[in-house]
């Protein structure tokens, strides 16, 4: 699993970010969290993945780069919106991968 160096965190996820990231990096279960990842699908920009899916080791290894962590589904949606709006404000388009590389 790859991690973005300037990870986006929701308010509630930032309280336990270090512990959550440690658990996920070491293949441990971190229930209730959602990861915002870059999408491998050419028609999608970002994806929201519940950490419950990552219990299966093959999915953990196939997970695209993680760019954000949220504690709840609604926060994950808000964080995704924030990333997209920030990308549009700085670039004038929705090329999220390119924006994050330049950030």
N, C-alpha and C positions, 0 to 999 in steps of 0.2 A: 504494500500500500504506500502510495506517494503522498506527501503532504506539502501544501503550499506554504512558502516561508513566511508570509504575512497573513496568517489564518484569520478569517472573519469569525467572530463569535457573537452569539446572541447574548443578551444581558444575563439570563439565568445560566447559560452554559459557561460564561466567563468565570463564575464563582468556583467551578470545579474543573476548569479546563486542563490543568496539568495532569490531574489524576485520570481524567477521562481519556486524554491523548495517550498517556502511559498504558492504560488498559487496552486500548484499541491497537496500539503498536505491538503489544505483546500477546495479541490474540485472545484477550480476556473479554468477557461479556460486560457491556456497559448499557444496561437496559434504559429505554426511554429517550435516548439521544437520536438525533437525525444528522446525517452528514450531507453537506451540499458538495457535489462533485462536478467536475467538468464532464460533459457527456461525450461518449464515444460515438453516439449516433449523429450522423451528419445534419439531421434536421432539428436537433435539440441543442440548447446552449448549456443548461445545467440540469442536474438530476438531484432529487432528494431521496436518500436511502436510509431507512431505519436500521439502527445498529443490530437489531434482532436478526436481520438477514445475514449479517457478517459472522454469525456463529458457524456457518458452513464454511470451512476453510477454503474451498475452491472459489467461492464468491469473494472472500477477503482478498485473495490474490489477484482477482480480476477487477477489483474496484478501481475506477479511474482516480485521478488526482483529487484529493480532498481539499476544498478551498474554504469550507466553513463548517461550524458545528452549532447546532441548536438543541435546546433541551426539549422542546415541544414541537409538534407538527406546525402549529400556527406561527411559532417563532421561525421555523425553517422557511416557511413561505415568505415571511417578512424579510428575512435575511437574504433570500434569493432575490426578492424585489429590490432590496438595497444594492446588491451587487450589480444587477442589471441597470438600475438608474444611474449608479456611479459610472458604469462603463459608458452609458449613453452621454452623460454630462461631459466626460473627458474626451471621448473619441467621436461622438456624433453618430455612432453606429452601435451594434450589439455584438461586436467581435470580442467576446469575453476572454477567450484564451490569449489573444494578442494584448488586450488591456492588462491582464494579470501579469504577463511576461514583462511589460514595460513599467509596471508599478513598483 
